[in-house]
Amino acid sequence: MTGSNSSQPDLDWSQVKETVRLLTVSVAQVEKGMKEGDSSINTLADSFSSLVGHVNEISGLLNSLNPCEERESALAHCVETHQKIQTSIVAFQFYDRLQQSLSHVSDSLKGLSLLVESPERLYNPHEWKKFQNEIRNRYTMESEKIMFDAILQGKSIDEAVQLANKADDTEDDEIELF
């Protein structure tokens, strides 16, 4: 990055450079956390998927035995275990939503860094609008779009989050169970 001059005026070059550095640190922190979390979640998801298979096998074996009180008790435990595993899998799928949101944050911070470090783009309102549209178009959930729009309309963070939460409550999220 070069300093400010009369043919290419910009913000104080050190301010822009420091802003870009801080944005880059934020991106690095988000991406590092996402990678660390992914590994753990993938291991847990694989384990729970395997557990579902084992519980199904145990249930099958128990169903092949003659009816008795112990068999019925064991089958009831299998059903309860299966339900708890399914509940855990749903929680993992909500983690996937978090991962997607953090990925959007990371991409937005990267894009903002590129915008801020380019004097030609930094002072161009059309570039800012274009960038805002790119961010919004990445969103797949209606609640994300509602929150984004609310912030751009000048609402507070709390107000925007409340609006997004209302949208989440009305959205039909389909959770796929194993």
C-alpha positions in Angstrom: 0.0 0.0 0.0 1.3 3.4 -0.9 0.9 6.7 1.0 -1.6 9.4 0.1 -0.7 11.8 -2.6 -2.6 14.4 -4.7 -3.4 12.1 -7.6 -4.6 9.3 -5.3 -6.0 10.7 -2.1 -7.0 8.3 0.6 -7.4 8.0 4.3 -4.2 8.3 6.3 -2.4 5.3 4.8 -1.4 4.0 8.2 -5.0 4.0 9.4 -6.1 2.1 6.4 -3.2 -0.4 6.7 -3.9 -0.9 10.4 -7.6 -1.4 9.7 -6.9 -4.0 7.1 -4.5 -5.8 9.5 -7.1 -5.9 12.3 -9.7 -7.2 9.9 -7.2 -9.8 8.7 -6.6 -10.9 12.4 -10.4 -11.3 12.8 -10.6 -13.4 9.7 -7.7 -15.6 10.8 -9.3 -16.1 14.3 -12.7 -17.0 12.8 -11.2 -19.4 10.3 -8.9 -21.1 12.8 -11.8 -21.6 15.2 -14.0 -23.0 12.4 -11.3 -25.5 11.4 -10.7 -26.7 15.0 -14.4 -27.0 15.6 -15.0 -28.9 12.3 -12.6 -31.6 13.2 -14.2 -32.2 16.6 -17.7 -32.1 15.3 -16.9 -34.5 12.4 -15.5 -37.0 14.9 -18.6 -36.7 17.1 -21.0 -37.0 14.2 -19.2 -40.1 12.9 -19.3 -41.6 16.4 -23.0 -40.9 16.8 -23.8 -42.3 13.3 -21.9 -45.5 14.3 -23.8 -45.6 17.6 -27.1 -45.5 15.7 -26.0 -48.5 13.7 -25.1 -50.4 16.8 -28.3 -49.6 18.6 -30.3 -50.8 15.5 -28.3 -54.0 15.5 -28.9 -54.6 19.2 -32.6 -53.9 18.7 -32.7 -56.4 15.8 -31.0 -59.1 17.9 -33.3 -58.4 20.9 -36.4 -58.6 18.6 -35.3 -62.1 17.5 -35.3 -63.4 21.0 -38.3 -64.8 22.8 -40.4 -62.2 24.6 -39.5 -61.7 28.3 -39.3 -58.8 30.7 -35.5 -58.3 30.3 -35.8 -58.2 26.5 -38.6 -55.6 26.7 -36.5 -53.5 29.1 -33.5 -53.8 26.8 -35.6 -52.7 23.8 -36.9 -49.8 25.7 -33.4 -48.7 26.5 -32.5 -49.0 22.8 -35.4 -46.8 21.9 -34.4 -44.2 24.5 -30.7 -44.3 23.4 -31.7 -43.9 19.8 -33.8 -40.9 20.6 -31.0 -39.3 22.6 -28.6 -39.9 19.7 -31.1 -38.3 17.3 -31.3 -35.2 19.6 -27.5 -35.0 19.6 -27.4 -35.2 15.8 -29.9 -32.3 15.6 -27.6 -30.3 17.8 -24.7 -31.1 15.4 -26.8 -29.8 12.5 -27.3 -26.5 14.3 -23.5 -26.3 14.6 -23.4 -26.5 10.8 -25.6 -23.4 10.8 -23.1 -21.7 13.1 -20.3 -22.8 10.8 -22.1 -21.3 7.8 -22.6 -18.0 9.6 -19.0 -17.8 10.6 -18.0 -18.5 7.0 -20.1 -15.6 5.9 -18.5 -13.3 8.5 -15.0 -14.4 7.4 -15.8 -13.8 3.7 -17.3 -10.4 4.5 -14.3 -9.3 6.5 -12.0 -10.4 3.7 -14.1 -8.4 1.2 -14.2 -5.4 3.5 -10.4 -5.5 3.8 -10.0 -5.5 0.0 -12.5 -2.6 -0.3 -10.9 -0.5 2.4 -7.3 -1.0 1.1 -8.4 0.2 -2.4 -8.7 4.0 -2.5 -10.6 3.8 -5.8 -13.2 1.6 -4.2 -13.1 3.0 -0.7 -14.6 6.4 -1.8 -17.0 5.0 -4.3 -20.6 4.5 -3.0 -21.4 2.2 -5.9 -18.6 -0.2 -4.8 -20.0 -0.2 -1.2 -23.5 -1.0 -2.5 -22.1 -3.7 -4.8 -20.2 -5.2 -1.8 -23.3 -5.1 0.4 -25.4 -6.9 -2.3 -22.7 -9.5 -2.6 -22.8 -10.1 1.1 -26.6 -10.3 1.2 -26.7 -12.7 -1.8 -24.5 -15.2 0.0 -27.1 -15.7 2.7 -29.3 -18.8 2.4 -31.5 -18.3 5.4 -34.2 -15.6 5.4 -33.3 -14.7 9.0 -29.8 -13.7 7.9 -31.2 -11.5 5.2 -33.6 -9.9 7.6 -30.8 -9.1 10.1 -28.6 -7.7 7.4 -31.4 -5.5 6.1 -32.3 -4.3 9.6 -28.7 -3.2 10.3 -28.4 -1.4 6.9 -31.7 0.4 7.8 -30.0 1.7 11.0 -31.6 -0.6 13.5 -29.5 -1.6 16.6 -27.8 -4.9 16.9 -30.4 -6.0 19.5 -33.3 -5.0 17.3 -31.8 -6.8 14.3 -31.2 -10.0 16.3 -34.7 -9.9 17.6 -36.1 -9.7 14.0 -33.8 -12.5 12.9 -34.9 -14.6 15.9 -38.6 -14.1 15.0 -37.8 -15.2 11.4 -36.0 -18.3 12.7 -39.0 -19.2 14.8 -41.3 -19.1 11.8 -38.8 -20.8 9.3 -39.4 -24.5 8.7 -35.9 -25.9 9.3 -35.8 -29.4 8.1 -33.4 -31.4 10.2 -32.2 -34.7 8.6 -32.0 -37.5 11.0 -30.1 -40.7 10.5 
